[in-house]
């Protein structure tokens, strides 16, 4: 992390383009039939238990089996590949892009991911905090935990084997946690975000500015 953080540069990009653009890819091969159009609003799952499904984006038919693909976010269909409608497509093909308006908390999350030191999952596995770390978090909160390279911070559970995960990165406190203990995390996805203790006031200043300036 740099000694100085350019607040204006970090914050100015969001008022200019306060959206996330999400490319929608086909999960498998099949004949594609669009159920949306450009600039159509879409919604993600809703309801107390997220039991109301999101907007139907398209359907894929393979061997007479039809798979509906629904939106997982709120937003608008920014663009779609019209030429693919009714055609056979391969797995992993981009068929449309959704424009998702960023909320204040999402902007803060994106900023933090840029300025914190991220410790990434070494493999696709389930992760837990080491017992002593979890105990200290339960008592005092995650931001009370200082770690340094070589510390046993996490446990990786893979193929019914638990392996200690030693922290590699700059020393600091655990500012943000990006995984749910016991849930599978893909390789190279962030597990924790570390902030050097002397940089914590700078991070808090960024968050305060977003909260005060962003509607």
Helices and strands as residue ranges (DSSP letters): H 7-16, E 19-25, E 30-34, E 41-42, E 56-62, E 65-70, E 75-80, G 82-84, E 88-89, E 94-101, H 104-115, E 117-120, E 125-129, H 131-140, G 142-144, E 146-147, E 152-158, E 161-166, E 172-177, E 184-185, E 190-195, G 197-199, H 200-213
